[in-house]
Structures are given as C-alpha cells and as structure tokens.
Amino acid sequence: MIEVQELTKNYGPRTAVNRLSFQVAKGELLVLVGGSGSGKTTTLKLINRLIEPTSGRVLIEGDDASRFEPYVLRRRIGYVSQNVGLFPHMTIAENIEVTPSLLGWSTARRTERTAELLDLVELPSSITRRYPSELSGGQAQRVGVARALAAKPRFMLLDEPFGALDPLTRDRLQQSFIDIKRQLDLAAVFVTHDITEALMLGDRIAVLREGCLLQIGTPHELLDTPKNEYIERLLDTPRRQASELERLLARGAP
C-alpha cells in the first residue's frame, strides 16, 4: 500500500501541494486528475522523493519513505513519464536492465527478465538489439513500462505516460497497462489532465485543484455525485462526448 499523509509542498509563498492525504491499495489504480498547476506531478515526485515535502509523509507498505535513501526507495517503485527517458546510447535490452544491473543481478537473470517483460508489453524479442531512436513512440513507451517493471516493483507511478501518442496507440497502451496491472497486482498512481482517460482507467479518481484534493472516489461516484461546480464542469466534457457519440451511432443504425 502507498499512503500519503497530510503531504505539503511549498515553494516560498506558493503552495504546490496542500495537506494531501490518500491511500492506494494493492491492485488499485488511483488516477490524479486536474488542470495545469493542480499539483499532480509534484505529488508523484514527492512520493518518489524526487523532491522533498515541506511537511507530511509518505508510507510505503507502512514504512516511512524518508527513512530510505532516495535511490533505494526508487528501486522499489517503478516510474514512467510521458517523455519515457530512455538512454539513447544504450540498446533496448541495456535500458530495461539498468536497475537489475545496479542491484547486482546476474547476466542470465537479467536476460530472462528482459524476455519476460518484452512478452508482457507485447514487443518482439528482436527489439533488444535496437536503439531508442529506431522505435516508434508506442514502442518506446512500452519499453519505458518494461524498464519500470524490471526489478519487480509492487508500486508504480505514471506521469501522463500516453499523452503524446496518437489516439489508436494510446488506446492500445491504456488497455495493455490495465492488463499488466491486473496480472502483477500493482498499486499504481497515474497522472493525467484528461478526465475521460481518468474515468476509463481509474479504480478511483482524485480530483486536484491548486494543490488541494477536492474529491476522491470511483468513476461512478464522481459522475453521480460531484462535490462542487468545478468537478461538475470537469465531467461535462466526457458526458457531452458520450451523448454526441450515442446520437451519431443512432443516426447510423439501420
């Protein structure tokens, strides 16, 4: 379980994250959604100790994250970003094996794990000898997911991982990730600005605005009982899109 308790981050007089609290259970995908400046990415970085909180704390399986060296903590938590961040001078196999290498895994064990992961993310084994510049955007993002899973973490953080992809590739990777999460029983936190993506992927959704948590609940709970006008407006887009799609489908029906 990931547990965030009264997490706060100030930059001088500006509060980026304001007393944020939530839990993410084993096997659960919590989506953080909100506009630019709402504190979504800052929250991920606080969980992973890429930045340190002003106050509050993060517990990983009951252990205070501040008690670990940051590099030790990050080896327990897979991290995927929109920019992927593959090392351009390394082959795909070398990119996937970065963390296992640092952990001292044998060559045979790393090779076996890489093969397992490529199968999991639906990439051919022949890709291991290629370099990031030779991949499509969708392939690179799949490699990024594989690398994040390489050391068998039980937790994942994903910062708008599919936002830069074309709609078809994005949909395919969204479905692939849902399957991966279920297979591995991961606790995951997923950041997006797209409320439709949040509704489609999340077991629960946390709506943030100006660093504050406005509401957290299942997709149905948010749709049925939005707590304020901002959340109501946020949900207008998927409602309108669904209504228009139904209208178009009805017109095309025999």
Secondary structure as the mmCIF struct_conf table of DSSP 4:
data_model
#
loop_
_struct_conf.conf_type_id
_struct_conf.id
_struct_conf.beg_label_comp_id
_struct_conf.beg_label_asym_id
_struct_conf.beg_label_seq_id
_struct_conf.end_label_comp_id
_struct_conf.end_label_asym_id
_struct_conf.end_label_seq_id
STRN STRN1 ILE A 2 TYR A 11
TURN_TY1_P TURN_TY1_P1 GLY A 12 PRO A 13
STRN STRN2 ARG A 14 VAL A 24
TURN_TY1_P TURN_TY1_P2 LYS A 26 GLY A 27
STRN STRN3 LEU A 29 VAL A 33
BEND BEND1 GLY A 35 GLY A 35
TURN_TY1_P TURN_TY1_P3 SER A 36 GLY A 37
BEND BEND2 SER A 38 GLY A 39
HELX_RH_AL_P HELX_RH_AL_P1 LYS A 40 ILE A 47
TURN_TY1_P TURN_TY1_P4 ASN A 48 ARG A 49
BEND BEND3 LEU A 50 ILE A 51
BEND BEND4 THR A 54 THR A 54
STRN STRN4 SER A 55 ILE A 60
TURN_TY1_P TURN_TY1_P5 GLU A 61 GLY A 62
STRN STRN5 ASP A 63 ASP A 64
HELX_RH_3T_P HELX_RH_3T_P1 ALA A 65 ARG A 67
BEND BEND5 PHE A 68 PHE A 68
HELX_RH_AL_P HELX_RH_AL_P2 PRO A 70 ARG A 76
STRN STRN6 ILE A 77 SER A 81
TURN_TY1_P TURN_TY1_P6 GLN A 82 ASN A 83
TURN_TY1_P TURN_TY1_P7 PRO A 88 HIS A 89
BEND BEND6 MET A 90 MET A 90
HELX_RH_AL_P HELX_RH_AL_P3 ILE A 92 ILE A 96
TURN_TY1_P TURN_TY1_P8 GLU A 97 GLU A 97
HELX_RH_AL_P HELX_RH_AL_P4 VAL A 98 LEU A 102
TURN_TY1_P TURN_TY1_P9 LEU A 103 GLY A 104
HELX_RH_AL_P HELX_RH_AL_P5 THR A 107 LEU A 120
TURN_TY1_P TURN_TY1_P10 VAL A 121 GLU A 122
HELX_RH_3T_P HELX_RH_3T_P2 SER A 125 ARG A 129
BEND BEND7 ARG A 130 ARG A 130
HELX_RH_3T_P HELX_RH_3T_P3 PRO A 132 GLU A 134
BEND BEND8 LEU A 135 LEU A 135
HELX_RH_AL_P HELX_RH_AL_P6 GLY A 137 LEU A 149
TURN_TY1_P TURN_TY1_P11 ALA A 150 ALA A 151
BEND BEND9 ARG A 154 ARG A 154
STRN STRN7 PHE A 155 ASP A 159
BEND BEND10 GLU A 160 GLU A 160
TURN_TY1_P TURN_TY1_P12 PRO A 161 ALA A 164
BEND BEND11 LEU A 165 LEU A 165
HELX_RH_AL_P HELX_RH_AL_P7 PRO A 167 LEU A 184
TURN_TY1_P TURN_TY1_P13 ASP A 185 ASP A 185
STRN STRN8 ALA A 187 THR A 192
BEND BEND12 HIS A 193 HIS A 193
HELX_RH_AL_P HELX_RH_AL_P8 ILE A 195 LEU A 201
BEND BEND13 ASP A 203 ASP A 203
STRN STRN9 ARG A 204 ARG A 209
TURN_TY1_P TURN_TY1_P14 GLU A 210 GLY A 211
STRN STRN10 CYS A 212 GLY A 217
HELX_RH_AL_P HELX_RH_AL_P9 PRO A 219 ASP A 224
BEND BEND14 LYS A 227 ASN A 228
HELX_RH_AL_P HELX_RH_AL_P10 GLU A 229 GLY A 252
#
